[in-house]
């Protein structure tokens, strides 16, 4: 992707001129009359996101005008790589460092195409690195976003638990991290009964992926990602319309690996651990059943009220293991509930958090990175919905409302009081294409979480 960002302009590099609505007239006043006439003739008004191709004296493309807002938006330039003719371009104004970084990142993200099964439809235009852009920051965010998108976009037939483990192995090898993978019956031997129960029906054995990187003496940060590589709903089978996108149900795992890539690329001084329970939730004679009772890793018994609420089951065993070390911070990522999408829509991840300071810092990091999150409450009176007559708790609520909150309360049960924990319930998918965000797998909250970690633990860095 970053091949669309070039170090130096060539003789044929075309300038891109960003203009606000208020600044258009002043700019036109300094241009030849032919340029002003052309811009007026095509009714370009510098509305944000609109572009105008201005011919040069030779009849070739001479300049690109783009309407921008007064805010430094990541997505301002993201639509240009596939809208402009192939070639080399440069922004002809010196931007503030943050704006320059976001322009380069938007361009990189807008140059993404999922090409595993089909070649890209066109050649993307290239941009000369804007002066002052933080290249390391752009490289990290673009590489991690590409990883997340590629993993989510890959069909379940080619990305099962073993292949998800392979993705973690490649990351571990690249950054010399330690990796342990527990497979099949080993999960029972090592006391991960709920991960095993959810995944045992599939011929593609369930597993727990455990990646560790960094010095033991550094602050401990543990990321947990839901890795349901395909979710049929189990015996509580989903209708076909709801099953269609379930290749994306490992989106939480993809996000955990994406944040890990950013952390390791930056060399943040933390002891990072990534835990990914990887399963397929399918139907067979060995599938776990409604009203089964399974003892979790924490020792609490869980009554299965619905086999389609499987993500929280595998997460709770992983969270119990994360909690065992009492890390400084636990963050989990999961495509967990439709209720969160009903509450916030598909583009805004829900944040649940047991620590107000952590929640505030995460929301501030999300705003700073232009990577939004929205906090929803851990409303403990709803915890009664998880009461069971035969077990310590059920895996689904007894009511019809507040499903995202009830799911988060279930997860909170497996984290000790005093351990800061955040849970991101996200869509992980663009339901339609937008500037720089094609329909398909998407990273949501990725840069926000990395921004929090960088702000808390980052080393001072010199200029890019």
Order of alpha helices (4+ residues) and beta strands (2+ residues): beta-beta-alpha-alpha-beta-beta-beta-alpha-beta-alpha-alpha-beta-alpha-alpha-beta-beta-alpha-alpha-beta-beta-beta-alpha-beta-alpha-beta-alpha-beta-beta-alpha-beta-beta-beta-alpha
